[in-house]
Every structure is written in structure tokens, then in C-alpha cells.
Amino acid sequence: MENKMKILICYFSGTGNTRMVVNKYVENLKNEGVETDLYKIESNNFQHDVTDYEMIGIAYPVHAFNAPSIILDFAKSLPECARKRVFIVNTSGEPLKLNNISSIKLRKILKNKGYNVTNEYHYCMPYNIIFRHTDNMAYKMWKTAQEVIPVDCKELLSGKYSLLEDVFMGSFIAWLFRIEHWGGRFNGKRYKVSENCIHCGKCVNICPTHNITLKDGEFHFGKNCLMCMRCSFLCPKSAIKIGLFEKWKVNGTYNFNNANKFEDEVHKNYCKKSYERYFRECEEKVSAVKVNVMQEEDEDEIKNIVKV
């Protein structure tokens, strides 16, 4: 009996966007006959033997054009493993080329441990900070991701290498913006709870770094904040004040299932050309695969006719 290919995907997701993408990867890889395991990085209980897997995936939301510090710490904790193939998946709210630099530090850590990063894929998913995308845009982003992920999975399994395009002075820019790792901890200590709070304790329970505590009826915010926005985004009463970035706060989940064409798009011109390019390139990528499939089917049909 032939052994199935095994892939392990390790992921961190702040408010759920990256988790949605990763779950779609698992679905498509399993459809391709690949045994796929998931590991949620924040659990701090990594017990997988990486030598059991042909490939390792690492997925994360882009934080200030970088991988979150929790991802870098995870990579540093991995055992050395010569030439183990790794692919990277990341998500962000805008399709700027600067997002391509987010994996520079991560790739360096992995390379020093002997891993071979061969593929990287980026998907646009709606913001959980800066401003709120319309549900129409969220629907379009998710619909596009669902269409292109099967294509990327097939490319990944084909053995074809595919890395994101380099950015001029990318390493320096990534280093500069990595101040967000320190800034998140600095700003996180300045989080507060407003009078809207109902003391449900949800923020305490969902914080990935256990940075929020409730003692004697008072909330305390420590120095380990990732600025993942999980507490403020998912608070049922929008009661978390996010320090210096309060004016950028986004609260409440998106409706990914229905497009609402009548929504007022306040930010319709924001990164307009970049979004247009992203959606066009994704559509072209999917269309190209469909054309190839049709051509292969036609060739097979001709061969069958010739045989007859």
C-alpha cells in the first residue's frame, strides 16, 4: 500500500482570516490525497516530529510588513532539519508589494536551521485594524481566495518553486517596520476597558499570549501584546480601547457569505490600483489553469478517437 504524502501546517491567526485560508488549504490538500495536520502556534504544545512530513507550512497575518513575533519565536524553536521543504502562507488587508517582505526574517531563521523555503502565497483578507472593509469587499476577498487556493495547492504539490517578488531595499524596510514588535508591547500596556464592558471575560480567554487578566473586577493588560486585535475585534460590546490606535479600531466580524452592493464604500479609492491588480492577477491565474485543463481534455479526447 502506497504511503500518503504528509504535510504539517503551523499557523497563527489573530481574528480568524488566516485560519479560514489555512482550513481551505487543508480541504484542498486532502482532496488531492494529501494527509494534512494542523498546529495552532499559540498553544505552546508543539509535539510533532517534522521528519514525519514531506512539507511544512507556516501561515500568519502580516503585521506592519512583517511576520508577527510569535511566528519568529516559533521558527526559532523548530529543530534543525536539513533541506526540509517549507511553504509560507500569509494574509493582509491590502495587496501592496511591501507585504512581500514580511517573510524575510522568517526565511532567514528557517534557512539557518536547514529548511528550504520553496513557495510563498499571499491572500487579501479584510482589515481588523486601520478601517473596516465593507462586507462586499470581504465577500470578494474570500471568494477570490477560495478560487485561487486550489490552484496554489496544485502548484505546491507539483514541485514547482514559487516565491513572492523581491522589493527594493526590502530587508531594510522590514527591519525598520519590525519596531511593531516592540511597539505592540508598549501600546498593549495602554489598552483600557470602557464603560460598555459587561465583564464577560471573553478577552481574557481568547488572548493568544494570556496578556489580559481580570482581578478583583479590574482588567489588567500586560507587556506581551502582539497587537493581533483579537480582543478588540471580537469584543461583543466594543469595550476594548486599543491605546494609541483607538481611531483605527475595527470591531465585529465580517459577513463573508453575501455581497451587499448597497453598502457605502467610504474607502473605495484606498489602494484602488493595487486591489484591481490583485483581483485581476488572481483571475488570470485561475483562468490559465482552466484553459490548460480544457486543452488536456481535448488532447485526451483526440487520442481516444485515434485509438478507435
C-alpha positions as CSV (number, residue, x, y, z in Angstrom):
1,M,0.0,0.0,0.0
2,E,1.4,3.4,-1.1
3,N,2.0,5.8,1.8
4,K,0.2,9.1,1.6
5,M,2.2,12.4,1.4
6,K,2.0,14.2,4.7
7,I,2.0,17.9,5.2
8,L,2.0,19.8,8.5
9,I,0.6,23.4,8.5
10,C,1.5,25.5,11.5
11,Y,-0.4,28.8,11.8
12,F,-1.2,31.8,13.9
13,S,-4.4,33.7,13.2
14,G,-5.3,36.9,15.1
15,T,-9.0,37.3,14.3
16,G,-9.7,34.3,12.0
17,N,-8.7,35.4,8.5
18,T,-5.6,33.3,8.3
19,R,-7.4,30.3,9.9
20,M,-10.0,30.5,7.1
21,V,-7.3,30.4,4.5
22,V,-5.5,27.5,6.2
23,N,-8.7,25.5,6.5
24,K,-9.2,25.9,2.8
25,Y,-5.7,24.6,2.2
26,V,-6.4,21.6,4.3
27,E,-9.6,20.9,2.4
28,N,-7.9,21.2,-1.0
29,L,-4.8,19.2,0.0
30,K,-7.0,16.4,1.4
31,N,-8.9,16.4,-1.9
32,E,-5.5,15.8,-3.6
33,G,-5.0,12.8,-1.4
34,V,-2.5,14.5,1.0
35,E,-2.7,13.8,4.7
36,T,-2.6,17.2,6.3
37,D,-2.2,18.0,10.0
38,L,-2.7,21.4,11.6
39,Y,-0.9,23.0,14.5
40,K,-2.1,26.2,16.2
41,I,1.1,28.0,17.1
42,E,-0.2,29.8,20.2
43,S,-0.9,26.5,22.0
44,N,2.8,26.2,23.0
45,N,2.4,22.4,22.8
46,F,4.4,21.5,19.6
47,Q,4.9,17.8,19.7
48,H,5.2,17.0,16.0
49,D,8.2,15.2,14.6
50,V,8.9,17.3,11.5
51,T,10.8,14.4,9.9
52,D,7.4,12.7,9.5
53,Y,6.3,15.3,7.0
54,E,7.4,15.9,3.4
55,M,6.5,19.6,3.7
56,I,5.9,22.1,6.5
57,G,3.6,25.1,6.0
58,I,3.8,28.3,8.1
59,A,0.9,30.7,7.9
60,Y,0.3,34.1,9.5
61,P,-1.3,37.5,9.2
62,V,1.1,40.3,8.1
63,H,1.9,42.7,11.0
64,A,3.4,46.0,9.7
65,F,5.0,44.3,6.7
66,N,6.5,41.6,8.9
67,A,5.6,38.2,10.4
68,P,4.3,38.5,14.0
69,S,6.8,37.9,16.7
70,I,5.0,34.8,17.8
71,I,5.8,33.3,14.3
72,L,9.5,34.2,14.6
73,D,9.7,32.7,18.1
74,F,8.1,29.5,16.8
75,A,10.5,29.2,13.9
76,K,13.4,29.6,16.3
77,S,12.0,26.8,18.4
78,L,11.9,24.3,15.5
79,P,14.6,21.6,15.4
80,E,17.3,21.7,12.7
81,C,16.2,19.7,9.7
82,A,18.4,19.6,6.6
83,R,16.6,20.5,3.3
84,K,13.1,20.0,4.7
85,R,10.8,21.8,2.3
86,V,8.7,24.7,3.7
87,F,6.0,26.9,2.2
88,I,4.7,30.1,3.6
89,V,1.2,31.5,3.5
90,N,0.3,35.0,4.7
91,T,-2.7,37.3,4.7
92,S,-3.1,41.1,4.8
93,G,-5.8,43.7,4.3
94,E,-4.1,45.3,1.3
95,P,-2.3,43.9,-1.7
96,L,0.8,46.2,-1.6
97,K,4.0,44.7,-2.8
98,L,5.6,45.6,0.5
99,N,3.8,42.7,2.0
100,N,6.3,40.5,0.1
101,I,9.0,41.4,2.6
102,S,7.0,40.0,5.6
103,S,8.8,36.7,5.4
104,I,12.4,37.9,5.1
105,K,13.3,37.4,8.8
106,L,11.3,34.2,8.9
107,R,13.1,32.8,5.9
108,K,16.5,33.7,7.3
109,I,15.7,31.8,10.6
110,L,14.5,28.8,8.7
111,K,17.5,28.8,6.3
112,N,19.9,28.8,9.3
113,K,18.1,25.7,10.6
114,G,18.5,23.9,7.3
115,Y,14.9,24.3,6.0
116,N,14.3,25.1,2.3
117,V,11.6,27.7,1.7
118,T,10.3,26.9,-1.8
119,N,6.9,28.6,-2.1
120,E,5.1,31.6,-0.7
121,Y,1.5,32.7,-1.2
122,H,-0.3,35.9,-0.2
123,Y,-4.0,36.5,0.1
124,C,-6.0,39.6,0.8
125,M,-8.5,39.4,3.7
126,P,-10.3,42.2,5.4
127,Y,-8.7,44.5,8.0
128,N,-9.1,44.1,11.7
129,I,-7.4,47.4,12.3
130,I,-7.0,50.7,10.3
131,F,-10.5,50.8,9.0
132,R,-13.4,48.4,8.3
133,H,-13.8,47.0,4.8
134,T,-17.3,46.7,3.5
135,D,-18.8,43.2,3.7
136,N,-19.0,43.4,-0.1
137,M,-15.2,43.7,-0.2
138,A,-14.8,41.0,2.4
139,Y,-17.0,38.7,0.3
140,K,-14.9,39.5,-2.8
141,M,-11.6,38.8,-1.0
142,W,-12.8,35.5,0.4
143,K,-14.4,34.4,-2.9
144,T,-11.1,35.2,-4.7
145,A,-9.0,33.3,-2.1
146,Q,-11.3,30.2,-2.4
147,E,-10.8,30.3,-6.2
148,V,-7.1,30.7,-6.2
149,I,-6.1,28.4,-3.3
150,P,-6.8,25.2,-5.2
151,V,-4.5,26.4,-8.0
152,D,-1.8,27.2,-5.4
153,C,-2.2,23.8,-3.8
154,K,-1.7,22.1,-7.2
155,E,1.4,24.2,-7.9
156,L,2.7,23.4,-4.4
157,L,2.3,19.6,-4.9
158,S,3.7,19.7,-8.5
159,G,7.1,20.6,-7.0
160,K,7.3,24.0,-8.8
161,Y,9.0,26.6,-6.7
162,S,7.2,29.9,-6.4
163,L,8.4,32.8,-4.2
164,L,7.0,36.3,-4.0
165,E,8.7,39.1,-5.9
166,D,11.6,40.9,-4.1
167,V,11.2,44.5,-3.1
168,F,14.0,47.1,-3.4
169,M,15.6,47.6,0.0
170,G,13.2,45.0,1.3
171,S,15.4,43.8,4.2
172,F,16.0,47.4,5.5
173,I,12.3,48.3,5.2
174,A,11.3,45.1,7.0
175,W,13.9,45.8,9.7
176,L,12.6,49.3,10.1
177,F,8.9,48.2,10.5
178,R,9.8,45.4,12.9
179,I,9.6,48.1,15.6
180,E,6.0,47.0,15.7
181,H,7.1,44.0,17.7
182,W,8.3,46.3,20.5
183,G,5.6,48.9,19.8
184,G,2.9,46.3,20.2
185,R,4.1,45.5,23.7
186,F,4.5,49.2,24.5
187,N,1.0,50.1,23.2
188,G,-0.6,46.9,24.6
189,K,0.0,48.1,28.2
190,R,-2.1,51.1,27.3
191,Y,-5.2,49.2,26.4
192,K,-8.2,50.0,28.6
193,V,-11.8,48.8,29.1
194,S,-14.6,51.3,28.6
195,E,-17.9,51.5,30.5
196,N,-19.5,49.3,27.8
197,C,-17.8,46.3,29.3
198,I,-20.1,43.6,30.7
199,H,-17.2,41.6,32.3
200,C,-17.9,38.6,30.2
201,G,-14.2,37.7,30.3
202,K,-14.0,36.8,26.6
203,C,-10.9,38.9,26.0
204,V,-9.1,37.1,28.9
205,N,-10.0,33.7,27.5
206,I,-9.1,34.4,23.8
207,C,-5.8,36.4,24.2
208,P,-3.1,34.3,22.5
209,T,-0.4,35.4,24.9
210,H,-2.5,35.4,28.1
211,N,-1.8,39.1,28.3
212,I,-5.1,40.1,29.8
213,T,-6.1,39.3,33.3
214,L,-9.2,40.0,35.4
215,K,-8.6,40.5,39.1
216,D,-11.0,41.9,41.7
217,G,-13.3,43.1,38.9
218,E,-10.5,45.0,37.1
219,F,-8.8,44.2,33.8
220,H,-5.1,44.4,33.5
221,F,-3.1,44.4,30.3
222,G,0.5,43.2,30.4
223,K,3.6,43.6,28.3
224,N,3.2,40.7,25.9
225,C,0.6,42.2,23.5
226,L,1.0,41.1,19.8
227,M,-1.4,43.7,18.5
228,C,-3.3,40.9,16.9
229,M,-6.6,42.8,17.6
230,R,-8.4,39.6,18.7
231,C,-9.6,41.2,22.0
232,S,-10.9,44.4,20.5
233,F,-12.2,42.9,17.2
234,L,-14.2,40.2,18.9
235,C,-15.4,42.1,22.0
236,P,-19.2,41.8,22.0
237,K,-19.6,45.4,23.3
238,S,-16.6,47.0,21.5
239,A,-15.4,47.8,25.0
240,I,-11.6,47.5,24.5
241,K,-9.7,50.7,23.8
242,I,-6.6,50.0,21.9
243,G,-4.3,52.7,23.2
244,L,-2.6,54.9,20.6
245,F,-4.5,53.2,17.7
246,E,-8.0,53.7,19.1
247,K,-9.1,55.7,16.0
248,W,-8.1,52.7,13.8
249,K,-10.1,50.2,15.9
250,V,-12.3,47.8,14.0
251,N,-14.9,45.8,15.9
252,G,-17.2,42.9,14.8
253,T,-16.9,40.0,12.4
254,Y,-17.5,40.4,8.6
255,N,-20.2,38.7,6.6
256,F,-18.2,36.7,4.1
257,N,-21.2,34.9,2.6
258,N,-23.2,37.7,0.9
259,A,-22.2,40.7,-1.2
260,N,-24.1,43.9,-0.2
261,K,-23.9,46.1,-3.3
262,F,-25.7,48.9,-1.5
263,E,-23.0,49.5,1.2
264,D,-21.4,52.9,1.4
265,E,-17.7,52.4,0.4
266,V,-16.1,55.2,2.3
267,H,-12.6,53.9,1.4
268,K,-13.3,52.9,-2.2
269,N,-10.2,54.8,-3.5
270,Y,-7.8,53.3,-0.9
271,C,-5.1,51.3,-2.7
272,K,-7.5,51.1,-5.6
273,K,-5.0,50.2,-8.3
274,S,-3.3,47.6,-6.0
275,Y,-6.7,45.9,-5.4
276,E,-7.5,46.0,-9.1
277,R,-4.2,44.4,-9.9
278,Y,-4.6,41.7,-7.2
279,F,-8.0,40.6,-8.3
280,R,-7.0,40.7,-12.0
281,E,-3.9,38.6,-11.4
282,C,-5.9,36.1,-9.3
283,E,-8.5,35.8,-12.0
284,E,-5.8,35.3,-14.7
285,K,-4.1,32.7,-12.6
286,V,-7.4,30.7,-12.2
287,S,-8.3,31.2,-15.9
288,A,-4.9,30.0,-17.1
289,V,-5.4,26.7,-15.2
290,K,-8.9,26.2,-16.6
291,V,-7.6,26.7,-20.1
292,N,-4.8,24.1,-19.5
293,V,-7.3,21.6,-18.2
294,M,-9.5,22.1,-21.3
295,Q,-6.6,21.7,-23.6
296,E,-5.5,18.5,-21.8
297,E,-9.1,17.1,-22.0
298,D,-9.2,17.9,-25.7
299,E,-5.9,16.1,-26.3
300,D,-7.1,13.1,-24.4
301,E,-10.3,13.0,-26.5
302,I,-8.3,13.2,-29.7
303,K,-6.1,10.4,-28.5
304,N,-9.1,8.2,-27.8
305,I,-10.6,8.9,-31.2
306,V,-7.3,8.0,-32.9
307,K,-7.1,4.7,-30.9
308,V,-10.6,3.8,-32.1
